[in-house]
Every structure is written in C-alpha cells, then in structure tokens.
Amino acid sequence: MQDQFTGQPTIIRGWRLPAVADQTAVLDDHRQRLWAFDQLVKAAAECGIREDKDRAFALLEGDPPLRRGPIQPRLAALGAAIRAFRATLPIVPFSKFGFHLDAEDPFETNGPKLRRVGGGVEALAFIDDDNSAYKFFYFREGGDVGATFEFHAENDQIIATAVPGNYRMLLAKLRIIHELGMPTELIGITPEGILVAKQTFGRSLEAGTDVSQIDPHRLISFPARFLRADRDHPRLSFIDNEPWLVADTHDRNVVRDETGRLRIIDLVAAPLPPALLQGFPLLHDWIERVRRNPAASLLTQPNDDEL
C-alpha cells in the first residue's frame, strides 16, 4: 500500500491496526532512522560542521562539495551519511499535502484531502478520507521542535521540567509512541522543517477517563518521593534497556483503538541521566530491580536469615 501524498510504502490505513509483523518492521525503521541521524551528526562534526540546533542536519540533502586535501575522505563519508539518513526520512514538498505556504496561516483551512481534527503546542492533527491521522510537527522560532525533559536534583528529588526539544528527540519520541502506543510512521519532512507523521486513528476518550493503569508492564509508576514532574502521569519505561521518563499521557493523549484497547498517541519523554541517578542509590537500585520485574517494590524485602 502506498501513501496517497508521498507515494511511499505505508502500513497505516484508518482505524485498522497493522499486522504485528508490519509494526515490527516500522519499529526497525525508527531505530535505523535514529542511528542514521546520529551517524550524520558525527560525520558532520568530523568535517568541522557543528550547529547549535539540529534542524540544519535534519534537512541536509545532497553531497557536500569535495575539496582536495586531508578532509576529502571525511567529506565523502559525510555525503554517504546524508544519503543514508535521507533514505529514512525523505524531503517532501509541503504542497504535496494540499497546503500552501504563501497563506497567512497555511493550516487555517482544511486541505482538499485532509480535515483538521486537533492539535496542540507541538503539532496539528488532520485525517484523510480513510481516517488515517497525519500530524504536522512545526518548529518554533530558533529551530526548536517538539518537547522533552530537562533534569536536576533539588531537595532529595529529581525535578523534571518540560522544555522545547530538537529533531533528534522528536524522532526518538515518535519511535516510543509507535513502540508503546499507537502505530506511527514518519513519512517525510518538508524543506521548511515540518516533520510529518502518520498514525492509526483512534476514538477519543471522554474527559476524565482514568488512564493511570495503562500498560503497567511497560509504563511503570514512578515513585513520587523521588520525582517532581510538570507533566501528568510520570512513568518509567525501558527503551532499548535504558531507563526513560515518559509522561503527559493524560486522557487527551490516549485513545481507544479498533479493539477497545487504550493506546497513547502523544507524550513527553527523555532518558534519565545515569550520573543523576547515581545520586539516588535507593531509586537506582529500584530501577535495576524493575528492569527485571516491573512489579518490584521500592523497598527490598528483608531476608529471613537476617531477621
């Protein structure tokens, strides 16, 4: 099946959940994209190219001009890295989706094939005639996009503050949503830097629906005594076996799929810094135990021989 806007292969169509094998293949695509982006940034650094914001890297296209001298092999490697990343996230003209950048607000009116259904501070959501959801993640002035967490310790607690993110963290977040929540593809990025995701559609929840127990084996309640976060439902999750804080999974960011199962469609996430966790030995020990057993309690049970 091809996406109607990009012509790229797609597994998502309306309410229908893709086959498990297809979802696994898309998860592999997310991982490959993140790896390719990291390799691109590394190759650019080896050529002396560094940026305060990573939007410039997300939009790199084509081979850099080759120059004679010691740097030439590194420039060739950068060109290969750019091509490898572009294969995972093609640049797609904004007009392909039926919108026009010359309008005062390109998203103000529905396009010929997309109808607005929602949106927030990070993205606007539309659906097509098949009820497939398209999300347009727009960048802020200065190049920030999406959201993530910053951490610091204060009064024996970890303080997690939501802050504007970057493209690398947005790619990671959409991978997590696909893995833990609703099937999600990345179908392209516009030349301006608008990242476009496609997602299986879900039924909105009634306001106030209890989502606190969603997937307790993958989203583990974080001990409140150790954490103060400025987003709802902070939970611990292991992504590639590394501990992440996942939050903001309130009733507007959770839907019901075609089977009635609750699924996350948006969140805020960040990896927990290992150096910070070292300052909280009891929390660090608990994280290592719930890595093996999600039901492990914060305090270990005493050994009868020690009583």
N, C-alpha and C positions, 0 to 999 in steps of 0.2 A: 504494500500500500504506500502511496506517495502523498506527502503533504501538499495540499492544494496551492499553498502560497510559494513554497520553496522548491517543490519537486523532489525534495529529499525523502528517503525512506522514513516511514513513521509507523509506530505500533499503536498509536493512540487514536481512538475514534469515539467521541461522545462519552456515554456512560459506561461503555463496555470495558471491563478490565482486561488488559492484555494477558496473553498466556504467560505463565511463570517463566518459561524459557526466554521469552522476549524481554520480560522485565530484567532478567539476569543479564542479558546482552546489553541492555541500555545502562545498567549499573556499571558494567565493564567500560562502556563508552565514557561515562562520567569519570571513572578512575583514569582512563587514558588521557582525557582532556586535561585533568589537573596535572598529571605527570608531564604532558607536553608543554603546558604553560610554564611549569617550574623549569623545565629544560630551556625554554625560550629565554626566560629572565636570566638564567645562569649564563647562557651563551652570549646574551647582550652584555652582561657585566664583564665577561672576559674580553669583550671588544671595547671596554671603557664606556659603555652606554648604561646609564643609570637614570631613573626617574623617581621623583617624589611620589607620584601616583602611578598605578599600573595600568591606567586606561590606555596609555600610549602602546604598551606591549600587547594589550588585548586587540588592538586594531592594526598591528603591523601586517603588512602584505607585501609580497614580492621579495626578491633578493636585494640585500644591501649592495651598493656599488663596491666592487672589488678593487683594492689598491695593492700595489706591489709592496713587498717588504714582509717583515715577520708577522704582521697582523693578518695577512691574506688568508691563511688556513682558518683562522678564527672567524673571519667574516663569512667564509664558505660554510662553516659549521652553524653560524647564526642563520644564514639563508635556509639551511636544511631544517633548523628548529622552527623557523617561521612557517615553512610549508607543512611541517608535521602538525603544528598547532592549528593552522587554517583548515586542515583536513578534518579536525574535530569540531570546529566552530566556524562555519563559512560566514563571510560578509554578505549580507542580503540587503538590497536597497529597501529603504523604508516604504517606498511607494508600492512595493510588492503586496503589502498588507492593506492597500486601499486608502492609506492616509497621505496627507500632503504637508510637507514641512513648511511650505510658504504660508500656511494658515496661521492665524494668531495663536490658536491652540489646536494643534493637529488632532488631539484626541477628543475635542469638544463634541463632535458629532460622530455617529456611527459610520463605519465604512460600508461599502456595498456588500461585503461578506462577513462583517464582524459587528456584533452588538455588545455594547458596554454592559457589564453586569456587576462591576465593583471596582475597588481599588483602595490604596492607602498611600502611606508616605514613601513606599519603595517602588510600587508598581501599579499599573492599571490592568484590569482583567476584562477580557472580551470572550464571547463564544461565537462559533460559526454555526452554520445551518445544521451540522451534525451534533451540536452541543459539545464539541471539543473546546477546552478552555485555552486561551492564549494570553500570556502575561508579558507585559512590556515593562522591563525594569529600566527606568530612566535615571540618568546620572544627575547629580547636583552640580552647582557651580563649583568649579575647582576639581571635578573629576571623581568625587566620592559616589558610591553606588551601594545600595542595599544597607544592611546593618549588621553589626557584630557586637561582641562584648570586649570591654577592657576590664582588667582585674587589678586590685590592690588589696593589701591587708590593712585592717583597721579594727582596733579593739577586739582582737582574737576572732575576727570574722573575715571572710573573703567578701569583698564588695565587687559586685558585677554590674557595670554600667553600660547600657546600650549606647553605641556610638556609630556614626556613619562608617560604612565598610568600604571595601575595594573589590575589584573584579575577581581576584583570586578567592576571597572569602565568599563571594556570591556564587561562584562555581561550586565551592565546597558545600554551601548551604543547599543548593538545588540538588546536589548529589544526595545529601542527607534526607531531604524531603522524599526523593524517589525511593531511598532505601527503607525509611521508617514510615512513610506516609503514602501519599498518592503518586502513582506512576507519573514521572515528569521527564520530558525530553528538552534538550536545548537545540533549537532549530536554526539559530543564527544570531548574528549581531549586526546592527545597521552601521553604515560608515560613520554615523554620528556617535555611536557608542551605546545605543539602546539594545540591551540584551533581551532576546525573545525566547520564552519557554512555552512549551505546550504540555498540557496536563489533562488527565482524565477528569471528566466533570463529576461533581458530587452534589448531593442535596444539602442545602444549608440547614443548620441546626436551629432550633428555637432558642431565643435568647435565654441565658441562664442554664443551659444544658450542662450537666456535670460531666466534665471531661478529665477529671483528676485521675481516673484509673486507666486511662488509655495505654495499652501495651506496656504493662509494668515490667515485663522481662527485658525490654529494650530501652524503656524510659523509666529510670529508677528515681523515686522521690529523693531529693537532695536534703540532707539533714539541715533543718532551719537554723540550728545553733551555730553552724559554720558558715552560713551564706546569707547575704542580703543582696537581692537582685531587684532591678527596677522593671522587670517583666514578669508576667504571671507564670505560674506552674514551672518553676525551675527544676530541671531533672538532669540526672547523669545518664549519659549514653556512651557506649564504646564504639568508636568509628575506626575501623582497621586496628582494633585493640587499643586505641588511645582514648583516654577519658575526655569527653566534651561536655560542656554545659549547654543544654537545649532548653529553650523557654519560649514564652509568648504563644503557647498552644492553647489559647482561650477558645470560646465557642465560635468565634468568627473565623478562626483559622483551622477549624476542624469541620469536616462534612461527613455525610454517610454515602458510601459507595453503593453500587447496584445490589449488593448483598445485604446492606444494612450495617455493615461494619464501619466504625468510626475511623477516619483517616485524616492525617494532618496535611494541609495544603500550604501552610506557611509557618515560619518560625524564626527565631533569632538564635544563633549558635556561635560557639567559639571553643577551641581546645583549651583545656585547663593547663596553665603553665606548670611544668614539673618543678621548677625552682620555688614557685609559690606554695605548692602542695607540701614540699619538704618542711615548711614552717608549721604544718599542722599534722603532727605524727598520727593522731587518732583518726583523722579524716583520711590521711594517706593509707593507713592500714585498712580502713573500711573499704576504700576504693579497690584495693588489691583483692579483698575478700569477695566483694560483689562482682568483680570481674569473673570469678569462678562460680558464684552463686548469687543471683540477683536478689534473693530473699534474705541475705545475710544481715544481721542486726548491726547497729553501730558499735555496740559493746560486745566483746567476745565472751562466750560462756566459760566460766571457770572450770578447770579440770578437777574432777572429784578427788584425785590424788593429792591436789594442792590444798584442799579444804581441811 
